[in-house]
Amino acid sequence: MRNVRREPFRYGWIWLVYVLLYAASVPWYLPADTRPAIWLGLPYWALISLLATAGIAIFTVLVIRSFWDDTDPM
């Protein structure tokens, strides 16, 4: 039988981190009436969004490697 105690959906803090990372990936919190600064050739909101998206990907890998039980139930 699978060990469902270690499945990632059972941990509330994992969901909280995902919500925060997704909220950071959408630039709704930045002022709309200012001229965007350019960082590394991109508007700063695009770079923030790319970094948050990379954070989501890295966090997903860490969650899968640390919490997901991938043993064969048979």
HUTA-V788369 format. One record per residue. N is the residue number from 1. D_FIRST is the distance of its C-alpha to the first C-alpha in Angstrom with 1 decimal. Layout:
# HUTA-V788369
N:D_FIRST ; N:D_FIRST
This chain:
# HUTA-V788369
1:0.0 ; 2:3.8 ; 3:6.5 ; 4:8.7 ; 5:11.5 ; 6:12.7 ; 7:13.1 ; 8:16.9 ; 9:17.6 ; 10:17.0 ; 11:20.1 ; 12:23.4 ; 13:25.5 ; 14:23.9 ; 15:25.2 ; 16:28.5 ; 17:29.0 ; 18:28.4 ; 19:30.9 ; 20:33.4 ; 21:33.2 ; 22:33.6 ; 23:36.5 ; 24:38.1 ; 25:37.8 ; 26:40.0 ; 27:43.6 ; 28:44.3 ; 29:45.3 ; 30:48.1 ; 31:51.7 ; 32:52.7 ; 33:56.4 ; 34:56.6 ; 35:57.1 ; 36:54.0 ; 37:54.4 ; 38:53.5 ; 39:51.0 ; 40:50.6 ; 41:52.2 ; 42:49.9 ; 43:50.4 ; 44:48.6 ; 45:46.4 ; 46:45.1 ; 47:44.4 ; 48:42.5 ; 49:40.5 ; 50:39.7 ; 51:38.7 ; 52:36.4 ; 53:34.8 ; 54:34.3 ; 55:32.8 ; 56:30.2 ; 57:29.3 ; 58:29.1 ; 59:27.1 ; 60:24.6 ; 61:24.2 ; 62:23.9 ; 63:21.2 ; 64:19.1 ; 65:19.7 ; 66:19.1 ; 67:16.3 ; 68:14.3 ; 69:11.0 ; 70:11.6 ; 71:9.4 ; 72:8.9 ; 73:5.6 ; 74:8.0
